[in-house]
Amino acid sequence: MSEATPVKILLVEDDEVIRRSVAIALERYGYGVTVAGDGLTGLELFREGRHDLLLLDVMLPGLDGIGLCRRIRESSTDPILMMSARGDALDVVSGLEAGADDYVVKPVDTSVLVARIRSLLRRATFASPVRAEDAGGEAPDGRLVFGDLVIDPAALEVFKDGRELTLTPTELRLLLEFAGQPGIVLDRQTLLRKVWDYGWDGDTRVVDLCVQRLRKKIGADRVETVRGFGYKLRR
């Protein structure tokens, strides 16, 4: 993004003190921030304008963050980062199942929050890391074929049974990571580093829940769990 067009973030947080402090901190990093104090207002602002990333609190009046995330995912693949006050396992799992790409626990250090935001934005604008000649199952036009699943690494498109799938940037990045090494087991920490861009050990639940969402779209048996190790894409 150029300085004339800053990254636009929609922040939905009901606590006024947190909302103001997070917005001010992000604006200092050059982000354009739109704020909402409840889920329904957040949904309205999402529908009215274009945003590059959504930062949603879990506990919101009216429409909570989980419900808001689901409503957004009905029509958008924009990056979503959830904020949880407790770091409660149920909050985390529910948010990721609803379609969030990642989460942070409040109170969150500004540098950590900005690092997560930058990572999500990079995922949303990445170029494919997969070279067709490295992946196997290559069609004459360079697409990767795994049974009824067809991946076009150049166009960043995925088809199942001839129908184009809508994947979030994180789901697509995860699939491309598998497609680049079909039949090879990838452990969760490796996937956290390569897909989520974590330079530290993170919560591997984000991997498990994203794999679960990906399976629902490409087929439950396409990504195999290797118990105790990780996951692999069936050739």
NORSULKA-V541879 format. One record per residue. N is the residue number from 1. RES is the residue in one letter. PHI is phi in degrees with one decimal (none if undefined). Layout:
n	res	phi
N	RES	PHI
N	RES	PHI
This chain:
n	res	phi
1	M	none
2	S	-82.8
3	E	-63.4
4	A	-74.9
5	T	-128.8
6	P	-65.7
7	V	-60.7
8	K	-101.8
9	I	-117.7
10	L	-99.9
11	L	-104.5
12	V	-117.8
13	E	-149.8
14	D	-84.0
15	D	-78.9
16	E	-62.3
17	V	-65.2
18	I	-65.2
19	R	-59.0
20	R	-67.9
21	S	-66.9
22	V	-68.2
23	A	-62.0
24	I	-63.0
25	A	-62.0
26	L	-68.7
27	E	-64.6
28	R	-65.4
29	Y	-87.3
30	G	95.0
31	Y	-84.7
32	G	-90.5
33	V	-119.3
34	T	-107.9
35	V	-119.5
36	A	-142.9
37	G	-101.7
38	D	-152.5
39	G	-65.6
40	L	-67.6
41	T	-65.9
42	G	-60.1
43	L	-64.7
44	E	-64.0
45	L	-66.7
46	F	-61.1
47	R	-72.4
48	E	-82.5
49	G	-138.4
50	R	-96.2
51	H	-131.4
52	D	-87.2
53	L	-158.9
54	L	-118.4
55	L	-116.9
56	L	-117.5
57	D	-77.0
58	V	-72.6
59	M	-89.6
60	L	-130.4
61	P	-73.5
62	G	77.4
63	L	-106.4
64	D	-74.2
65	G	-62.9
66	I	-66.6
67	G	-64.7
68	L	-63.9
69	C	-60.0
70	R	-61.5
71	R	-64.9
72	I	-65.1
73	R	-66.9
74	E	-66.0
75	S	-136.0
76	S	-144.1
77	T	-110.3
78	D	-56.5
79	P	-59.4
80	I	-126.9
81	L	-116.3
82	M	-93.3
83	M	-118.7
84	S	-121.8
85	A	-72.3
86	R	-104.4
87	G	68.9
88	D	-61.8
89	A	-57.1
90	L	-66.5
91	D	-60.0
92	V	-61.2
93	V	-62.8
94	S	-62.3
95	G	-64.9
96	L	-69.4
97	E	-64.8
98	A	-73.2
99	G	122.9
100	A	-66.3
101	D	-87.9
102	D	-164.9
103	Y	-148.4
104	V	-132.2
105	V	-103.7
106	K	-84.0
107	P	-71.7
108	V	-109.7
109	D	-66.1
110	T	-57.7
111	S	-64.6
112	V	-68.1
113	L	-60.6
114	V	-66.1
115	A	-62.4
116	R	-65.5
117	I	-62.5
118	R	-61.6
119	S	-62.8
120	L	-64.1
121	L	-67.3
122	R	-64.2
123	R	-63.0
124	A	-76.2
125	T	-127.3
126	F	-75.0
127	A	-98.5
128	S	-61.0
129	P	-85.0
130	V	-93.9
131	R	-101.6
132	A	-55.5
133	E	-68.5
134	D	-92.6
135	A	-98.7
136	G	78.0
137	G	63.8
138	E	-82.8
139	A	-85.4
140	P	-55.6
141	D	-90.2
142	G	91.3
143	R	-74.5
144	L	-102.6
145	V	-118.0
146	F	-128.3
147	G	63.8
148	D	-85.6
149	L	-102.4
150	V	-123.6
151	I	-119.1
152	D	-106.0
153	P	-66.1
154	A	-75.6
155	A	-87.2
156	L	56.3
157	E	-124.2
158	V	-131.7
159	F	-127.0
160	K	-129.8
161	D	55.1
162	G	82.2
163	R	-102.4
164	E	-71.6
165	L	-95.5
166	T	-101.4
167	L	-114.4
168	T	-70.6
169	P	-54.8
170	T	-69.4
171	E	-62.8
172	L	-66.1
173	R	-62.7
174	L	-64.7
175	L	-62.6
176	L	-65.5
177	E	-65.1
178	F	-65.9
179	A	-65.6
180	G	-72.5
181	Q	-139.4
182	P	-62.0
183	G	81.2
184	I	-98.2
185	V	-76.6
186	L	-111.1
187	D	-79.5
188	R	-64.4
189	Q	-64.7
190	T	-62.9
191	L	-66.5
192	L	-60.1
193	R	-70.5
194	K	-82.8
195	V	-96.2
196	W	-90.1
197	D	63.4
198	Y	-80.0
199	G	-93.0
200	W	-144.3
201	D	-68.2
202	G	-117.6
203	D	-78.3
204	T	-72.1
205	R	-63.0
206	V	-63.4
207	V	-68.5
208	D	-59.6
209	L	-72.5
210	C	-70.1
211	V	-61.0
212	Q	-60.6
213	R	-66.1
214	L	-63.4
215	R	-59.6
216	K	-62.8
217	K	-95.4
218	I	-103.0
219	G	119.3
220	A	-62.0
221	D	-94.2
222	R	-76.4
223	V	-106.3
224	E	-96.8
225	T	-85.2
226	V	-106.7
227	R	-55.8
228	G	86.3
229	F	-125.2
230	G	165.7
231	Y	-135.4
232	K	-146.7
233	L	-89.3
234	R	-67.5
235	R	-68.6
